[in-house]
Amino acid sequence: MWVPQLSEFSQPMYLSIADALARDISNGVLSQGDRLPTLRELATTLKVTPGTISRAYSEAHRRGLVHGEVGRGTYVQSQAPSELPVSPVPTTLNLGQSQLLDLSIIKPYSETLEYWLRDALIGLAKSTDFARALDYAPDGGHPAHREAGAQFLRQWLPDAQWQQVVITAGAQHGLMVAMSALTNAGDLVLCEELCYPGIISLAHGLERRLGGVAMDDEGIIPEALRELCLREKPAMLVCVATCQNPTAAIMSQQRRAQIAALAEEFDFIILDDDIYGFLATDPSIKPLSAFAPERSVYLTSLSKSVMPALRIGYLYSPPKLLSRLTSMVRSSVWMPSPLTAQLASNVITEGLDKKLIRIQRNEAAARQAIAREIFAGFELKTQPYAYHVWLTLPEPWTSDEFTMLARANGVLVLSGTQFQAERSGMTRSVRLVLMSPTSQDELRFALTKLASLIDTDPRRFY
Ligand SMILES: Cc1ncc(COP(=O)(O)O)c(C=O)c1O
């Protein structure tokens, strides 16, 4: 009889059983057509109720792992990841999107989200606050939603006051609001020389001149920033100081203080994009904006820690910049949906955000271990809890060439050239997201495939 090996992973029992089932199918422990134990048999063995097993089998059914009917048994039906379709001809680039293993989007691991958020949604509909969420909200958001935002932000900014919180429709919207409200067309905006592509497209869309600052293993190099400032005063520096996208660099406390001192000296605004702050290795290191609070706007969202679909983010602003930010929210979207702001607030006030952050950090650490094992000996930059890694390919690979061949082999990754703040030729690095595959097995399969691809000589495909 099949007995699942349940992990320590802190999630509902039924999901652990469904996960174990998926794992055993991909490991080959279970094969197509195998009959699973009855509800009662497995419930007795695992010392849980038959209802828990029934939920586990329903979940497995939903994922397409099993089929069956009540009373007639439950049977394995899934394909193991190793049977995923793979193009034998690497230069064939026409694989359908659905066949691709996607390691290109930074997002939280989603297996347990449905479980947690279904309850939050039902709670929202039943709550006495529901009516508030159905109407227009005042500038900046409903005070109660801003207070929930302040509660979320106090994990990193312990003194956060709700009056300084502005609700946005996610972090990308927060970037857009802050950049357009606090700088003008033609202004010089600086960022890391390798940066999140959303910053590049935004700066170009808003007709700001984007300049990339040289980086080392801690992110922006203060001397390089000073040199640029001596040539021309920037209006703003956009900086991702923790688990930087794409290099995963984390800036030390000392480096943050140096960057803040330069902002004072050269009179520019810091836009502190701390969307990955919850993945810090040393939580005692303060956010960059805390070193120059009067000239910094702090930015985060719930997209990476809770769920991207909420589209709720928070700006934390010094009082003197607040009205420019709230006006820009009004001009851009009038207000982020109060309904989802209410849901986000419930998630925060009920402590679900902290629970999900714990789950995501554990999952990220486990996936990092897989990446380190598979890429041992390669040049890999990452952090213990980061969702992604920055892999530098050996000669003679270029990142564009590798990205194309990976795609032809069914794995989607992003090439280093897409992160260049200023287009500056070819790179040899690629960003691999560890959290987007649906399971650790799927991740292992994708990374193993990439590692074996690296071992081939790209010139064979010319
Ligand atoms: C550094 C950085 N900032 C902002 C965003 C946008 O986040 P959101 O989904 O909340 O708009 C991302 C998304 O990947 C990001 O990596």
The ligand as an SDF file (V2000), in Angstrom:
LIG
                    3D

 16 16  0  0  0  0  0  0  0  0999 V2000
   12.4020   45.1510   -7.7720 C   0  0  0  0  0  0  0  0  0  0  0  0
   10.9570   45.0590   -8.1490 C   0  0  0  0  0  0  0  0  0  0  0  0
   10.1610   46.1230   -7.9420 N   0  0  0  0  0  0  0  0  0  0  0  0
    8.8550   46.1050   -8.2610 C   0  0  0  0  0  0  0  0  0  0  0  0
    8.2670   44.9840   -8.8130 C   0  0  0  0  0  0  0  0  0  0  0  0
    6.8030   45.0080   -9.1840 C   0  0  0  0  0  0  0  0  0  0  0  0
    6.0190   44.3530   -8.2150 O   0  0  0  0  0  0  0  0  0  0  0  0
    4.4170   44.3320   -8.2270 P   0  0  0  0  0  0  0  0  0  0  0  0
    4.0140   42.9900   -8.7580 O   0  0  0  0  0  0  0  0  0  0  0  0
    3.9920   44.5310   -6.7990 O   0  0  0  0  0  0  0  0  0  0  0  0
    3.9560   45.4420   -9.0990 O   0  0  0  0  0  0  0  0  0  0  0  0
    9.0610   43.8490   -9.0410 C   0  0  0  0  0  0  0  0  0  0  0  0
    8.4810   42.6470   -9.6490 C   0  0  0  0  0  0  0  0  0  0  0  0
    9.1420   41.7100  -10.0270 O   0  0  0  0  0  0  0  0  0  0  0  0
   10.4340   43.8870   -8.6910 C   0  0  0  0  0  0  0  0  0  0  0  0
   11.2500   42.8440   -8.8770 O   0  0  0  0  0  0  0  0  0  0  0  0
  1  2  1  0
  2  3  1  0
  2 15  2  0
  3  4  2  0
  4  5  1  0
  5  6  1  0
  5 12  2  0
  6  7  1  0
  7  8  1  0
  8  9  2  0
  8 10  1  0
  8 11  1  0
 12 13  1  0
 12 15  1  0
 13 14  2  0
 15 16  1  0
M  END
$$$$
